[in-house]
Amino acid sequence: VLLKGGTSVIVVAEGSPDNNPTELTDGKSMDLSPTWTSDGKRVVFQSNRSGKPQVWIMDPDGKNPVRLTDHADGATQPAASPAGDVIAYREEHAARDKLPPSTLKTMDLSGRASKVLIEKTQMQGHAWSPKGDRLAVSLVNELRILEMPSGKTVKSFKFEEIHQDLYAHAAYGMTWRPD
């Protein structure tokens, strides 16, 4: 089990004799949003150890951290697809807005093959479907379901159409049902 503990990424090995948590990062920087790759052999996470937050990948023991992004205003919310070697993340854009715009992108685990899915829009988060064939994206006023890997919109829900009081809203912490 991966979790964020304070400023560190921590792993708890289920079934280990002592069940002691192991700190994978040193706590000197803000390390957030850890997620396992689909093969369970690496951990993708967000860290500001190079200045602005960027997407990093490391071995499951915390060794060999490699920065995958180098965006001027940062990259956040990395999420590895459960279906393969793809990461979805947000490229941030500096702005004075309460919720600045960001660009939703995907890339492979080597940090190459970057693809823009949604450009410079206010968004709150994203979540992979259990099969990795869809990506839910929470934009201000809208929940959008994208077909992956094409990025084509297959469904869109306007929050205000669900209820009139849901104007200027966005969803955060989305999860898919297993089925």
C-alpha positions in Angstrom: 0.0 0.0 0.0 1.4 3.4 -1.0 0.5 6.5 1.0 1.6 10.1 1.5 2.8 10.6 5.0 3.5 14.3 5.7 6.0 15.2 3.0 7.1 11.6 2.2 6.0 8.7 0.2 5.6 5.6 2.4 5.0 2.0 1.5 3.3 -0.5 3.9 4.0 -4.1 2.9 0.9 -6.2 3.6 1.6 -9.5 5.2 5.2 -8.7 6.2 6.1 -10.0 9.6 6.5 -6.6 11.2 4.1 -4.7 9.0 6.3 -1.6 9.5 6.0 1.2 7.1 9.0 2.0 4.9 9.7 5.6 3.9 10.6 5.7 0.2 11.5 9.4 0.1 13.6 11.5 2.5 11.0 14.0 3.6 13.1 17.0 2.5 10.7 17.9 -0.3 7.0 17.7 -0.8 6.3 14.3 -2.3 2.7 13.7 -3.2 0.2 11.5 -5.2 2.1 8.2 -5.2 0.7 5.5 -7.5 2.0 2.1 -8.6 2.7 1.4 -12.3 0.5 -1.4 -13.7 3.3 -3.9 -13.3 3.9 -3.0 -9.7 7.6 -2.5 -10.4 7.8 1.3 -10.1 6.2 4.2 -8.2 5.1 7.4 -10.0 4.7 10.5 -7.8 4.8 14.3 -7.7 7.7 16.1 -6.0 9.1 19.6 -5.8 12.6 18.4 -5.1 13.8 20.2 -8.3 12.0 23.4 -7.5 8.5 23.4 -9.0 6.4 20.2 -8.6 7.2 17.7 -11.3 6.3 14.1 -12.1 8.9 11.5 -10.9 9.3 7.7 -11.1 11.3 5.5 -8.8 11.9 1.8 -8.0 9.6 0.3 -5.4 12.4 0.6 -2.7 12.7 4.4 -3.3 15.9 4.1 -5.3 16.7 5.5 -8.7 14.3 8.5 -8.8 14.0 10.0 -12.3 12.2 13.2 -13.1 9.8 12.7 -16.0 8.6 16.2 -16.6 10.2 19.6 -16.7 7.3 22.1 -17.1 8.0 25.7 -16.2 5.0 26.1 -13.9 5.0 22.5 -12.7 3.3 19.2 -13.3 0.9 17.6 -10.8 -1.5 14.7 -10.0 0.3 11.9 -11.8 -1.9 8.8 -12.1 -0.6 5.6 -13.8 -3.0 3.7 -15.9 -4.0 0.3 -14.6 -3.9 -1.0 -18.2 -0.4 -0.2 -19.2 2.6 2.1 -19.3 0.9 5.4 -19.4 0.6 8.3 -16.9 -2.0 11.0 -16.9 -1.0 14.3 -15.3 -1.7 18.0 -15.2 0.7 20.5 -16.6 0.2 23.7 -14.6 0.0 27.2 -16.0 0.7 30.3 -13.9 -2.2 32.6 -13.4 -3.7 34.7 -10.7 -7.0 32.8 -10.8 -8.3 31.0 -7.7 -8.1 27.8 -9.8 -5.5 28.4 -12.5 -5.9 26.6 -15.8 -4.0 23.4 -16.5 -3.4 21.1 -19.4 -4.2 17.4 -19.0 -1.6 15.2 -20.7 -0.5 11.6 -20.9 3.0 10.2 -21.4 4.7 6.9 -21.3 6.8 5.8 -18.3 10.0 7.0 -19.9 8.6 10.6 -20.0 8.3 10.5 -23.7 5.3 10.2 -26.1 3.5 13.1 -24.4 0.0 13.8 -25.7 -2.4 16.7 -24.8 -5.9 15.6 -23.9 -7.5 18.8 -22.7 -5.7 22.2 -23.0 -5.5 25.1 -20.6 -8.8 24.6 -18.8 -9.7 24.9 -15.1 -9.8 21.3 -13.8 -9.8 19.7 -10.4 -8.7 16.1 -11.0 -8.8 13.0 -13.1 -9.2 9.2 -12.5 -8.6 6.1 -14.6 -11.3 3.5 -15.0 -10.3 0.0 -13.6 -9.6 -1.3 -17.1 -7.6 1.9 -18.1 -9.8 2.4 -21.1 -11.4 5.5 -19.8 -10.3 8.6 -18.0 -12.8 10.7 -15.9 -11.8 14.4 -15.8 -13.4 17.0 -13.5 -13.5 20.4 -15.1 -15.2 23.4 -13.6 -18.9 22.9 -14.3 -18.4 19.5 -16.1 -17.4 15.9 -15.6 -16.0 14.5 -18.9 -15.3 10.9 -19.7 -12.5 10.3 -22.3 -11.9 7.2 -24.3 -8.3 6.2 -24.0 -5.8 6.3 -25.6 -7.5 8.5 -28.2 -8.7 11.1 -25.7 -12.0 11.4 -27.4 -14.9 12.6 -25.3 -17.4 9.8 -24.9 -19.7 11.4 -22.3 -20.1 14.7 -20.6 -22.1 15.7 -17.6 -22.8 19.4 -16.9 -23.1 19.8 -13.1 -25.7 22.6 -13.4 -27.9 20.2 -15.4 -27.8 17.7 -12.5 -28.8 20.4 -10.0 -29.2 24.2 -10.4 -27.0 24.9 -7.3 -24.0 23.1 -8.8 -22.8 26.1 -10.9 -19.0 26.7 -10.8 -18.4 23.4 -9.2 -15.9 20.6 -9.9 -15.4 17.1 -8.5 -12.4 16.1 -6.5 -11.1 12.6 -5.4 -13.0 10.7 -8.0 -12.9 6.9 -8.1 -14.5 4.4 -10.4 -16.5 1.4 -9.3 -14.7 -1.8 -10.0 -17.4 -2.9 -12.4 
